[in-house]
Amino acid sequence: QFTIGRGLLRGLLADLLGGAPADVPLSYLPSGKPVCPDPRCGLHFNVTHTDGVAVLAVARRPVGVDVEVVRPVRDMDGLVRRYFSPAEAEAFARLPDADQPAGFFRGWTTKEAVIKAAGATVACLAEFDVELDPRRPPRVSAVRTELLGGEGWALAEWTAPGGVAVALALEGKGRLEVEEGS
């Protein structure tokens, strides 16, 4: 999946930059996020994959994506207490039981998308809060680390066919327009 995802990413970037996939230079941040080291590139991008599903995002500002197959999760409460912030753990506990799985996957994917966009690591998962309630629009409601500072974060999330939770984070404020491709 990693090799196919990187191949698709190179192909997409080559199309956008007008070159061959083999000519697209990629390097990696310490967090593992791929970047184009050529300043003329002018594009930010991210790729994620799981269980045969890949999602690629390209933007003119920092962008991150995450994807998870929605499935039963053992000890969801324990994972929320361990990896989410205290405020998110309280918000999760207040969700109706029927909304907790959607809240968990929204929280996990939007948090991962934000840290990927920032080039950060999972070490800062509890250093910011996202909206977990699936009945409300996704958003970052609090940031407690300079790693995620800046002009804010715009979020989008959706469930793709096959029960796949997808989230996209874009640095800055404003409305996101997401084009889904096959």
NUBAFI-183151 format. One record per residue: residue number from 0; residue in three letters; x, y, z of N, C-alpha, C, CB in turn. Coordinates in steps of 0.05 Angstrom, whole numbers, plus 5000, padded with zeros to 4 digits. Glycine has a CB too. Example, Ala and Ser with C-alpha at 12.3 -4.5 7.8 and 13.67 -1.06 7.14 Angstrom:
NUBAFI-183151
[site 0 ALA [5264 4886 5156] [5246 4910 5156] [5264 4934 5156] [5226 4911 5181]];
[site 1 SER [5257 4955 5142] [5273 4979 5143] [5258 5001 5157] [5282 4988 5114]];
***
This chain:
NUBAFI-183151
[site 0 GLN [5017 4976 5000] [5000 5000 5000] [5017 5025 5000] [4981 5000 5024]];
[site 1 PHE [5039 5024 5015] [5057 5047 5016] [5068 5054 4989] [5080 5042 5036]];
[site 2 THR [5078 5034 4975] [5090 5037 4949] [5070 5047 4928] [5103 5011 4939]];
[site 3 ILE [5046 5035 4929] [5025 5044 4910] [5016 5072 4916] [5001 5024 4911]];
[site 4 GLY [5013 5079 4942] [5006 5106 4950] [5026 5127 4941] [5002 5107 4980]];
[site 5 ARG [5052 5121 4944] [5072 5140 4936] [5073 5142 4905] [5100 5131 4946]];
[site 6 GLY [5068 5120 4891] [5067 5120 4862] [5044 5138 4852] [5064 5092 4851]];
[site 7 LEU [5020 5134 4865] [4997 5151 4858] [5003 5180 4864] [4972 5142 4873]];
[site 8 LEU [5016 5186 4886] [5023 5213 4893] [5042 5225 4873] [5036 5214 4921]];
[site 9 ARG [5063 5211 4865] [5081 5221 4845] [5067 5226 4818] [5105 5201 4841]];
[site 10 GLY [5049 5208 4811] [5034 5212 4786] [5016 5237 4787] [5017 5187 4781]];
[site 11 LEU [5003 5241 4809] [4986 5264 4812] [5002 5290 4812] [4969 5263 4838]];
[site 12 LEU [5024 5290 4827] [5041 5314 4827] [5053 5319 4800] [5063 5311 4848]];
[site 13 ALA [5061 5298 4786] [5072 5301 4759] [5052 5314 4740] [5082 5274 4747]];
[site 14 ASP [5027 5305 4742] [5005 5317 4726] [5002 5347 4732] [4979 5303 4730]];
[site 15 LEU [5003 5354 4757] [4999 5382 4765] [5023 5399 4759] [4993 5383 4795]];
[site 16 LEU [5047 5388 4760] [5071 5403 4755] [5081 5402 4726] [5093 5394 4774]];
[site 17 GLY [5069 5384 4710] [5077 5382 4682] [5103 5368 4678] [5078 5409 4670]];
[site 18 GLY [5106 5344 4689] [5131 5329 4686] [5125 5299 4687] [5151 5337 4707]];
[site 19 ALA [5146 5284 4691] [5144 5255 4693] [5144 5247 4723] [5167 5240 4678]];
[site 20 PRO [5129 5226 4731] [5129 5218 4759] [5157 5213 4770] [5113 5193 4762]];
[site 21 ALA [5175 5202 4755] [5202 5197 4765] [5218 5222 4770] [5217 5180 4745]];
[site 22 ASP [5209 5245 4759] [5223 5270 4762] [5213 5286 4786] [5221 5286 4737]];
[site 23 VAL [5192 5276 4800] [5181 5290 4823] [5198 5284 4847] [5151 5283 4827]];
[site 24 PRO [5212 5304 4858] [5229 5298 4881] [5212 5297 4907] [5251 5319 4885]];
[site 25 LEU [5216 5277 4923] [5202 5275 4949] [5223 5271 4970] [5182 5251 4949]];
[site 26 SER [5219 5284 4992] [5235 5279 5016] [5215 5277 5039] [5257 5301 5022]];
[site 27 TYR [5225 5272 5063] [5206 5267 5085] [5214 5283 5110] [5206 5237 5092]];
[site 28 LEU [5194 5294 5123] [5198 5307 5149] [5205 5285 5170] [5174 5324 5157]];
[site 29 PRO [5215 5293 5193] [5220 5273 5214] [5195 5258 5222] [5232 5286 5239]];
[site 30 SER [5172 5270 5219] [5146 5257 5225] [5138 5237 5204] [5124 5278 5228]];
[site 31 GLY [5152 5236 5181] [5146 5217 5160] [5129 5229 5138] [5131 5194 5171]];
[site 32 LYS [5120 5254 5141] [5104 5268 5121] [5121 5273 5096] [5092 5294 5132]];
[site 33 PRO [5111 5265 5072] [5126 5271 5047] [5123 5301 5040] [5116 5253 5024]];
[site 34 VAL [5145 5312 5030] [5145 5340 5021] [5162 5341 4995] [5157 5359 5043]];
[site 35 CYS [5157 5362 4980] [5172 5368 4956] [5194 5387 4964] [5154 5379 4933]];
[site 36 PRO [5219 5379 4962] [5241 5396 4971] [5247 5420 4952] [5266 5380 4975]];
[site 37 ASP [5236 5418 4928] [5241 5440 4908] [5221 5463 4914] [5237 5429 4879]];
[site 38 PRO [5232 5486 4921] [5214 5509 4928] [5196 5518 4905] [5230 5532 4938]];
[site 39 ARG [5204 5511 4880] [5187 5518 4857] [5162 5501 4856] [5203 5514 4831]];
[site 40 CYS [5161 5479 4870] [5138 5462 4870] [5113 5477 4879] [5142 5437 4889]];
[site 41 GLY [5114 5491 4902] [5092 5507 4911] [5068 5492 4921] [5084 5526 4890]];
[site 42 LEU [5070 5466 4923] [5047 5449 4931] [5052 5435 4958] [5040 5429 4909]];
[site 43 HIS [5031 5433 4973] [5031 5417 4997] [5013 5393 4991] [5021 5433 5023]];
[site 44 PHE [5020 5370 5003] [5005 5346 4997] [5008 5326 5020] [5015 5333 4970]];
[site 45 ASN [4990 5306 5019] [4991 5285 5039] [4977 5261 5027] [4977 5294 5066]];
[site 46 VAL [4985 5238 5036] [4973 5213 5027] [4969 5195 5051] [4991 5199 5006]];
[site 47 THR [4948 5180 5051] [4942 5161 5073] [4929 5137 5061] [4924 5174 5095]];
[site 48 HIS [4932 5114 5074] [4921 5089 5064] [4915 5070 5087] [4939 5076 5043]];
[site 49 THR [4895 5053 5082] [4889 5032 5101] [4872 5011 5087] [4875 5042 5126]];
[site 50 ASP [4876 4986 5091] [4860 4965 5081] [4851 4968 5052] [4835 4962 5098]];
[site 51 GLY [4869 4975 5035] [4863 4977 5006] [4851 5003 4998] [4845 4955 4999]];
[site 52 VAL [4849 5023 5016] [4837 5049 5009] [4860 5070 5012] [4813 5056 5028]];
[site 53 ALA [4862 5087 4991] [4882 5108 4992] [4868 5135 4988] [4905 5104 4971]];
[site 54 VAL [4877 5155 5001] [4867 5183 4998] [4891 5201 4994] [4849 5192 5022]];
[site 55 LEU [4890 5218 4973] [4911 5237 4968] [4899 5265 4968] [4925 5231 4940]];
[site 56 ALA [4913 5284 4979] [4904 5312 4980] [4927 5330 4971] [4894 5320 5008]];
[site 57 VAL [4921 5350 4955] [4940 5369 4945] [4928 5397 4949] [4948 5364 4915]];
[site 58 ALA [4944 5416 4959] [4935 5443 4964] [4958 5462 4962] [4921 5445 4992]];
[site 59 ARG [4952 5488 4963] [4973 5508 4962] [4982 5517 4991] [4963 5533 4947]];
[site 60 ARG [4971 5504 5011] [4979 5508 5039] [4979 5481 5053] [4960 5529 5053]];
[site 61 PRO [4990 5480 5077] [4992 5454 5090] [4966 5439 5092] [5004 5457 5118]];
[site 62 VAL [4967 5413 5084] [4943 5396 5083] [4950 5369 5094] [4933 5394 5054]];
[site 63 GLY [4930 5357 5107] [4934 5330 5118] [4908 5314 5114] [4941 5330 5147]];
[site 64 VAL [4911 5288 5110] [4888 5270 5107] [4892 5246 5125] [4883 5263 5078]];
[site 65 ASP [4869 5234 5133] [4870 5208 5146] [4846 5192 5138] [4871 5212 5177]];
[site 66 VAL [4849 5166 5139] [4828 5148 5131] [4828 5124 5150] [4830 5138 5102]];
[site 67 GLU [4805 5115 5159] [4802 5092 5176] [4777 5076 5167] [4800 5100 5206]];
[site 68 VAL [4780 5050 5166] [4756 5034 5161] [4740 5033 5187] [4764 5005 5151]];
[site 69 VAL [4715 5040 5185] [4698 5040 5209] [4692 5011 5217] [4671 5056 5204]];
[site 70 ARG [4698 5004 5241] [4696 4977 5251] [4692 4978 5281] [4722 4960 5244]];
[site 71 PRO [4683 4955 5293] [4681 4955 5322] [4709 4959 5334] [4669 4928 5332]];
[site 72 VAL [4711 4975 5355] [4736 4981 5368] [4733 4972 5397] [4743 5011 5366]];
[site 73 ARG [4751 4955 5405] [4752 4946 5433] [4762 4968 5451] [4769 4920 5436]];
[site 74 ASP [4749 4974 5472] [4757 4994 5492] [4760 5022 5480] [4783 4985 5505]];
[site 75 MET [4739 5030 5466] [4739 5057 5454] [4742 5078 5476] [4712 5061 5439]];
[site 76 ASP [4729 5075 5498] [4731 5094 5521] [4760 5096 5530] [4713 5086 5544]];
[site 77 GLY [4774 5074 5532] [4802 5074 5541] [4820 5088 5521] [4812 5046 5546]];
[site 78 LEU [4815 5084 5495] [4831 5097 5475] [4827 5128 5475] [4824 5086 5447]];
[site 79 VAL [4801 5136 5479] [4795 5164 5481] [4809 5177 5505] [4764 5169 5483]];
[site 80 ARG [4808 5163 5528] [4821 5174 5552] [4851 5175 5549] [4814 5157 5576]];
[site 81 ARG [4863 5156 5534] [4892 5156 5531] [4903 5175 5510] [4901 5128 5523]];
[site 82 TYR [4888 5178 5487] [4900 5194 5465] [4886 5221 5460] [4898 5178 5441]];
[site 83 PHE [4862 5224 5469] [4848 5249 5465] [4852 5267 5489] [4817 5244 5461]];
[site 84 SER [4845 5292 5486] [4848 5311 5508] [4827 5306 5530] [4846 5341 5498]];
[site 85 PRO [4831 5316 5554] [4811 5313 5575] [4784 5325 5567] [4820 5327 5601]];
[site 86 ALA [4784 5348 5553] [4759 5360 5544] [4745 5342 5524] [4764 5388 5532]];
[site 87 GLU [4760 5330 5506] [4748 5312 5487] [4737 5287 5500] [4769 5304 5465]];
[site 88 ALA [4751 5277 5520] [4742 5253 5535] [4715 5259 5548] [4763 5244 5556]];
[site 89 GLU [4712 5283 5559] [4687 5291 5571] [4665 5293 5550] [4690 5317 5586]];
[site 90 ALA [4672 5305 5527] [4652 5308 5505] [4644 5281 5495] [4664 5326 5483]];
[site 91 PHE [4663 5263 5493] [4657 5236 5483] [4638 5222 5502] [4683 5219 5480]];
[site 92 ALA [4643 5224 5528] [4626 5211 5548] [4597 5222 5547] [4637 5215 5576]];
[site 93 ARG [4594 5247 5539] [4567 5259 5537] [4552 5252 5512] [4569 5290 5539]];
[site 94 LEU [4566 5241 5492] [4552 5233 5467] [4533 5210 5473] [4572 5225 5445]];
[site 95 PRO [4510 5209 5460] [4492 5186 5462] [4508 5161 5453] [4466 5190 5445]];
[site 96 ASP [4502 5138 5465] [4516 5113 5458] [4516 5108 5428] [4503 5090 5472]];
[site 97 ALA [4494 5114 5415] [4492 5109 5386] [4511 5127 5370] [4463 5114 5377]];
[site 98 ASP [4519 5150 5380] [4536 5168 5366] [4566 5165 5373] [4528 5197 5371]];
[site 99 GLN [4572 5149 5393] [4599 5146 5402] [4618 5134 5381] [4601 5129 5426]];
[site 100 PRO [4610 5113 5366] [4628 5103 5345] [4635 5125 5324] [4616 5079 5332]];
[site 101 ALA [4615 5139 5315] [4620 5160 5295] [4637 5182 5307] [4593 5172 5284]];
[site 102 GLY [4632 5189 5332] [4648 5209 5346] [4677 5201 5349] [4636 5215 5373]];
[site 103 PHE [4681 5175 5356] [4708 5165 5358] [4723 5167 5332] [4707 5136 5368]];
[site 104 PHE [4711 5157 5310] [4725 5157 5284] [4728 5185 5274] [4710 5140 5264]];
[site 105 ARG [4709 5203 5279] [4713 5231 5271] [4736 5243 5286] [4687 5247 5276]];
[site 106 GLY [4737 5239 5312] [4758 5250 5328] [4785 5239 5319] [4754 5243 5357]];
[site 107 TRP [4787 5213 5316] [4813 5201 5308] [4822 5211 5281] [4810 5171 5308]];
[site 108 THR [4805 5211 5261] [4813 5219 5234] [4819 5249 5232] [4793 5211 5214]];
[site 109 THR [4802 5265 5245] [4808 5294 5243] [4833 5302 5258] [4784 5310 5253]];
[site 110 LYS [4838 5290 5281] [4862 5295 5296] [4887 5286 5280] [4862 5281 5324]];
[site 111 GLU [4886 5263 5268] [4908 5253 5252] [4912 5271 5228] [4903 5224 5242]];
[site 112 ALA [4891 5280 5215] [4894 5298 5191] [4907 5324 5199] [4866 5304 5179]];
[site 113 VAL [4900 5335 5222] [4912 5360 5231] [4942 5356 5237] [4898 5371 5257]];
[site 114 ILE [4949 5335 5252] [4978 5332 5258] [4994 5326 5233] [4982 5309 5278]];
[site 115 LYS [4982 5312 5213] [4996 5307 5188] [5000 5333 5173] [4980 5286 5171]];
[site 116 ALA [4980 5350 5172] [4982 5375 5158] [5004 5392 5171] [4955 5391 5159]];
[site 117 ALA [5006 5391 5197] [5026 5407 5212] [5054 5395 5211] [5017 5411 5240]];
[site 118 GLY [5056 5370 5202] [5081 5357 5202] [5089 5349 5231] [5103 5374 5190]];
[site 119 ALA [5069 5346 5248] [5074 5338 5276] [5072 5308 5279] [5054 5353 5295]];
[site 120 THR [5072 5299 5304] [5070 5270 5309] [5047 5265 5329] [5096 5259 5321]];
[site 121 VAL [5041 5240 5333] [5019 5233 5351] [5024 5242 5380] [5015 5203 5351]];
[site 122 ALA [5049 5250 5386] [5055 5259 5413] [5039 5284 5420] [5085 5266 5415]];
[site 123 CYS [5028 5298 5401] [5012 5322 5407] [4982 5318 5404] [5021 5345 5390]];
[site 124 LEU [4973 5293 5403] [4944 5287 5399] [4927 5301 5421] [4939 5258 5399]];
[site 125 ALA [4936 5301 5445] [4920 5312 5467] [4925 5342 5470] [4927 5298 5493]];
[site 126 GLU [4941 5354 5453] [4947 5383 5455] [4928 5401 5439] [4975 5388 5446]];
[site 127 PHE [4907 5389 5429] [4887 5405 5415] [4860 5390 5416] [4895 5412 5386]];
[site 128 ASP [4839 5405 5413] [4812 5393 5414] [4798 5396 5388] [4795 5407 5437]];
[site 129 VAL [4783 5374 5380] [4766 5375 5356] [4737 5369 5365] [4776 5355 5335]];
[site 130 GLU [4719 5377 5347] [4690 5371 5352] [4685 5341 5347] [4672 5389 5334]];
[site 131 LEU [4676 5327 5367] [4670 5298 5364] [4642 5292 5356] [4677 5284 5390]];
[site 132 ASP [4623 5310 5362] [4595 5305 5357] [4590 5304 5327] [4577 5327 5371]];
[site 133 PRO [4582 5281 5317] [4577 5278 5288] [4553 5294 5278] [4573 5249 5281]];
[site 134 ARG [4538 5305 5296] [4515 5322 5287] [4523 5351 5283] [4492 5321 5308]];
[site 135 ARG [4548 5358 5290] [4558 5385 5287] [4580 5385 5266] [4568 5396 5314]];
[site 136 PRO [4585 5409 5254] [4607 5411 5235] [4634 5405 5248] [4608 5438 5221]];
[site 137 PRO [4653 5393 5233] [4679 5388 5245] [4694 5414 5248] [4696 5368 5227]];
[site 138 ARG [4710 5416 5270] [4726 5440 5274] [4747 5434 5295] [4708 5464 5282]];
[site 139 VAL [4768 5450 5295] [4788 5450 5317] [4778 5472 5336] [4817 5455 5306]];
[site 140 SER [4773 5465 5361] [4762 5484 5380] [4783 5496 5399] [4740 5472 5396]];
[site 141 ALA [4806 5483 5402] [4827 5493 5420] [4854 5481 5412] [4821 5486 5450]];
[site 142 VAL [4875 5498 5415] [4902 5489 5409] [4920 5497 5432] [4912 5501 5381]];
[site 143 ARG [4935 5478 5443] [4953 5484 5465] [4982 5478 5459] [4943 5468 5489]];
[site 144 THR [4989 5478 5434] [5017 5474 5427] [5025 5491 5403] [5022 5444 5420]];
[site 145 GLU [5049 5502 5403] [5059 5518 5381] [5061 5502 5355] [5086 5531 5388]];
[site 146 LEU [5064 5476 5357] [5066 5459 5333] [5042 5462 5315] [5071 5430 5341]];
[site 147 LEU [5019 5468 5327] [4994 5470 5312] [4984 5499 5310] [4973 5452 5324]];
[site 148 GLY [5001 5518 5317] [4994 5546 5316] [4991 5555 5288] [5014 5563 5331]];
[site 149 GLY [4987 5580 5285] [4984 5591 5258] [4956 5604 5255] [4988 5570 5237]];
[site 150 GLU [4946 5602 5231] [4921 5615 5224] [4896 5598 5228] [4922 5625 5196]];
[site 151 GLY [4899 5576 5242] [4876 5559 5247] [4875 5536 5228] [4850 5575 5246]];
[site 152 TRP [4854 5520 5230] [4850 5496 5214] [4822 5494 5204] [4858 5471 5230]];
[site 153 ALA [4819 5488 5178] [4793 5482 5166] [4792 5452 5164] [4789 5496 5138]];
[site 154 LEU [4770 5440 5171] [4767 5411 5171] [4743 5403 5154] [4763 5400 5199]];
[site 155 ALA [4745 5380 5141] [4723 5367 5128] [4725 5337 5135] [4724 5371 5096]];
[site 156 GLU [4702 5324 5137] [4703 5295 5142] [4678 5283 5129] [4704 5289 5172]];
[site 157 TRP [4680 5258 5121] [4658 5245 5109] [4662 5215 5111] [4654 5253 5079]];
[site 158 THR [4641 5200 5106] [4643 5171 5105] [4640 5162 5076] [4620 5157 5123]];
[site 159 ALA [4661 5149 5066] [4662 5140 5038] [4649 5113 5037] [4692 5139 5028]];
[site 160 PRO [4642 5105 5012] [4630 5078 5009] [4647 5056 5022] [4627 5071 4979]];
[site 161 GLY [4633 5037 5032] [4647 5015 5046] [4652 5021 5076] [4673 5009 5033]];
[site 162 GLY [4640 5042 5086] [4643 5049 5114] [4671 5058 5121] [4637 5025 5131]];
[site 163 VAL [4682 5077 5105] [4708 5087 5109] [4707 5116 5118] [4725 5085 5083]];
[site 164 ALA [4718 5122 5142] [4718 5149 5152] [4742 5164 5141] [4719 5149 5184]];
[site 165 VAL [4737 5188 5129] [4758 5204 5117] [4757 5232 5129] [4754 5205 5086]];
[site 166 ALA [4780 5243 5134] [4782 5270 5144] [4804 5285 5129] [4787 5271 5175]];
[site 167 LEU [4800 5311 5125] [4819 5328 5112] [4822 5353 5129] [4810 5335 5083]];
[site 168 ALA [4847 5362 5133] [4853 5386 5148] [4870 5404 5130] [4868 5380 5175]];
[site 169 LEU [4862 5430 5130] [4877 5450 5114] [4883 5473 5132] [4860 5459 5090]];
[site 170 GLU [4909 5481 5133] [4917 5504 5149] [4903 5529 5140] [4948 5507 5150]];
[site 171 GLY [4893 5544 5159] [4879 5569 5153] [4849 5566 5157] [4884 5578 5124]];
[site 172 LYS [4836 5588 5154] [4807 5589 5158] [4793 5589 5131] [4798 5613 5176]];
[site 173 GLY [4768 5583 5131] [4754 5584 5106] [4740 5558 5100] [4772 5591 5083]];
[site 174 ARG [4725 5558 5079] [4709 5535 5071] [4726 5516 5054] [4683 5544 5056]];
[site 175 LEU [4723 5491 5059] [4737 5471 5043] [4718 5460 5021] [4746 5447 5061]];
[site 176 GLU [4729 5458 4997] [4715 5444 4976] [4731 5419 4970] [4712 5463 4950]];
[site 177 VAL [4718 5396 4974] [4731 5371 4971] [4720 5357 4946] [4727 5353 4996]];
[site 178 GLU [4738 5349 4928] [4730 5334 4904] [4737 5305 4909] [4744 5345 4878]];
[site 179 GLU [4718 5288 4908] [4723 5260 4911] [4728 5247 4884] [4700 5246 4926]];
[site 180 GLY [4749 5232 4882] [4755 5217 4857] [4757 5188 4863] [4781 5227 4845]];
[site 181 SER [4759 5173 4842] [4760 5144 4846] [4789 5134 4844] [4744 5129 4825]];
***
